[in-house]
Amino acid sequence: MQGTPAFLLESKTSCCEKMEEIFMLTSLGLIFLLGLLMAAICQKIHLPRIIGMLFTGISNTKPRQLS
């Protein structure tokens, strides 16, 4: 295409790619909010807030298959 700028040609993405981006951002947002919630709970029971955030990070990881 002669008259089309290069940045318009590169920006064509499918619907599935957009949904993946939205899913990723939603997942990260929920993990962040859950970390803040767990930090507040730990603060209420007189533990350091970082313990709640660490627990959230550990509990949200998927176990990997060793091969």
C-alpha positions in Angstrom: 0.0 0.0 0.0 1.6 3.2 -1.2 -0.3 5.9 0.7 -0.7 4.2 4.1 1.7 5.2 6.8 3.8 2.5 8.4 2.4 3.0 11.9 -1.1 2.3 10.7 -0.1 -1.0 9.0 1.7 -2.2 12.2 -1.1 -1.4 14.6 -3.6 -3.9 13.1 -4.3 -6.4 15.9 -6.9 -9.0 16.2 -9.7 -9.1 18.7 -8.0 -12.0 20.6 -4.8 -10.0 21.1 -6.8 -7.1 22.6 -8.7 -9.5 24.9 -5.3 -11.0 26.1 -4.1 -7.5 27.0 -7.3 -6.7 28.9 -7.1 -10.0 30.7 -3.5 -9.4 31.7 -4.2 -6.0 33.0 -7.2 -7.2 34.9 -5.2 -10.0 36.5 -2.4 -7.7 37.5 -4.9 -5.3 39.0 -6.6 -8.0 41.0 -3.3 -9.3 42.3 -2.3 -5.8 43.3 -5.6 -5.2 45.2 -5.4 -8.5 46.9 -1.9 -7.7 48.0 -3.1 -4.5 49.6 -6.0 -6.2 51.3 -3.7 -8.9 52.7 -1.3 -6.2 53.9 -4.1 -4.4 55.7 -5.2 -7.7 57.3 -1.6 -8.4 58.5 -1.4 -4.9 59.9 -4.6 -5.5 61.9 -3.1 -8.6 63.5 0.2 -6.7 64.2 2.3 -8.3 61.5 4.4 -6.4 59.0 2.4 -5.4 55.9 5.1 -6.9 53.6 4.1 -10.4 55.0 0.6 -10.0 53.4 2.1 -8.9 50.1 4.6 -11.8 50.1 1.8 -14.3 50.9 -0.2 -12.9 48.0 2.7 -13.2 45.6 3.4 -16.8 46.7 -0.2 -17.9 46.7 -0.8 -16.6 43.2 2.0 -18.6 41.5 1.3 -21.7 39.6 3.4 -24.8 40.4 5.7 -25.8 37.6 6.2 -29.3 36.3 9.8 -30.4 36.7 11.0 -32.4 33.8 
